[in-house]
Amino acid sequence: MPDMRIATAEDLPAIISLLKASELPCEDVSPGRQDFIVAVSGNSIVGVVGLERAGPYGLLRSLAVGPGHRDKGLGKALLDEMLSHAWLKGIGEIYILTTTASGFFKRRGFEAAVRSDAPNVIQNTTEFRTICPASAVCMRKKIA
């Protein structure tokens, strides 16, 4: 299993490259705006998960695993690491918008949610307002 760590500003180009290769949004990804955890194998970032904090809520961003590292539990490990990180930052509930991975998140305790019922601070994020399509499934999970 690759090592995991909090991403640094120097990791941003590799994070964006992995997100683009995974066809995930990255238009508003920037240091300080989101927290990212990366999985590193050798000198390469092979997995990433992001979190946008909004008070006691979080918006999970862009869980991606590189092609050579899929189906080995890395996605679950990254999610678990980010949920622990979120809890340590005082977040009690996580939201996600997904067009392709609702089954993955459902197996990990997320439940479907009505998009318009999400807290205003989550609805006001760029991803919620403009980046993710209206067809994306909204899900949530309480972690505290």
SULTA-V401501 format. One line per field, one symbol per residue. psi: psi as a letter, one per 20 degrees, with the letter a starting at -180 (. if undefined). A space follows every 50 residues. Layout:
BEGIN
psi = ???
END
This chain:
BEGIN
psi = pqqqrpqrhhigghgggggghjlqqjhjpqphhqpqpqppocjpoiqqqr poqncjqqoppmoqpqgijrkjjhggggggghhgggghjjpippqqpqii khgghgikjqqqqpgiiqqhhghiqgggghgpqhiqppqqppi.
END
